[in-house]
């Protein structure tokens, strides 16, 4: 059945239990995305109409009930020969498992469980449903402590007729009521009798009736009395024992009249004023039971006659003997005096001897008398501290200690002990139940694997996303690769509590690619090495271009400002000079200052095949100077030279590739200035006229020489 999909909806996951009539599986409801329990009728009964009717009536009986202490029925179906019931899935244990692990339970816990069972029975009886199989195996206890009654497989409606065959009895023999064992019709009080046995077992750890066969156990329910609960466990309050005694009366008339009455008694039995109430008694205990089998002594006539006849003869012989003892040959003597002295001496001697024997026996027994101590309550304590406390009182811890996985109790903590709340002799053994903590998983080694892969593996184990964190870090590993992990590999962890931290690579650290265009080859190599990059010298490209020869004109595969990591290889393309079709053309431009005789700042910008708006240079002039600006032209290109004077645009000149190739004249271009305003010359003291600029002849000659030198050199780029 594992992996099978029932009704196209319920995917069977694993088997979780079963009985004589059906098997129970844990399944996943695909439609509603929830866990459910699926009870499947055993294959040997799939063709037995009686069992099929009984199986279907379980669903009908439980479906008629809606109560927090009754397992809910979701669906019922049939697929081929498979009959199944879909019901609520309870995460936890059944009461039988809890009794086997740690009975006797604490009184408060046992009563709390019984209250919830009785509440469920009250609801069932109110709806005319009798369970008829109340036992610890059919009591489920969830992790939240909620008690659920299940398995209404042999329940029947009070008003309907039973479907059992004549002479057959259904149910579990250890929890039978006497009327159930007789095979007669059972009623609500039969369920209360079974509940009394369940309460008895939880508080004492044993069943009231045991036998070698089911028949012998059933007979004990009918004929024998059970050992009273407080005899087995003296720490049970009298009020709780009274409930058990009343629920387990063989005569149904002596039991509780209804589940409501028993529930009311259970809810108040632990109140302080009720704990030490008088022991319950029943009127039927004092009435003669004439149906009881009695053993009468046998009377034999011959033996009686011999006895009666022998008595007088013995009397005569004794008298004759006494009479002969008193005869001494002189006649019959008088009886001896003070006959009481000898018996008195014998009695006194006997009493003295008895006293001495009693004193001696008491003295000897006192040597061997073992001291009694109260068993300490160590539940909730650490294992080491619990052992130390127990052994400190002279008690011993039974070996081996019982360890069990527990999702709620921390590892190493005692969660149960036996016995508890008792006074025992020094040296007695105490059984300890210690938690191994929650079920742990082994941590995998996720180093070198992706973070998403690790996250998926952990969430499959039930780890919440909120407890899985990643810390990005630059590394040489590919992005997304796990570099470090916490917890470490091969360590145990609790999927419900552990937190996980992964250091994840975000690849190599990157930085903007430098712009190498216009660098010489050696400058570019030096810059790349300073950044931790590698020049792929074997693939360096050299080709003609309009860029300056020997300088970088391209870089690959990273353009300027592209993100790049250390160690990346870069291919350079170096200019090998102008291509063959390129033409160099000189512009000859005569530029005058804005005002003759005054300084002007000249700035020249040009555009040619090598690029736009390139700076040619700047120069300050005081007279007309000839500037030569060399440009490079390629096919379908045009060169433009722009002149700026005193930061203002003065003029521009252009030349196309075709004009330059056809040899068009390169006549000088001019950028004229303006003449200074005229002034009347003033006589000087020496009678010599001043020049127009106010300088002496010698000064003008010196400045003219400087201008000539400047003009001769004006064609060079500063």
Secondary structure, DSSP 8 states (H G I E B T S, - for coil): -TT-EETTTEEEEEEEEE-SSEEEEEEEETTTTEEEEEEEE-GGGTT-HHHHHHHHHHHHHHHT---TTB--EEEEEEETTEEEEEEE---EEEHHHHHHHH-S--HHHHHHHHHHHHHHHHHHHHTTEE-----GGGEEEETTS-EEE---TT-EETTS---S-TT---S-GGG--HHHHHT----HHHHHHHHHHHHHHHHHSS-S---SSHHHHHHHHHH-----HHHH-TTS-HHHHHHHHHHT-SSGGGS-SSHHHHHHHHHHTTSTTTTT------GGGSS--TTS--------HHHHHHHHHHHHHHHHHHHHHHHHHTB-SSSB----S-THHHHHHHHHHHHHHHHHHHHHHHHHHHHH---EEE----TTSBHHHHHHHHHHTT-EE-SS-EEE--SSS-TTBEEEEES-S-EEETT-EEEEEEE--S--EE----TTSBHHHHHHHHHTTT--GGGEEEEEE--SS-TTBEEEEES-TT-EE-TTT--EEEEEE--S-EEE----TT-BHHHHHHHHHHTT-EE-GGG-EEE--SS-TTBEEEEES--TT-EEETT-EEEEEEE-S--TT-EEEEEEEEE--SBTTS-EEEEEEEEETTEEEEEEEEEEESS-EEEEEEEEE-TT-EEEEEEEETTEEEEEEEEEHHHHHTT-----EEE--B----------TTS----TTS--HHHHHHHHHHHHHHHHTTTS--
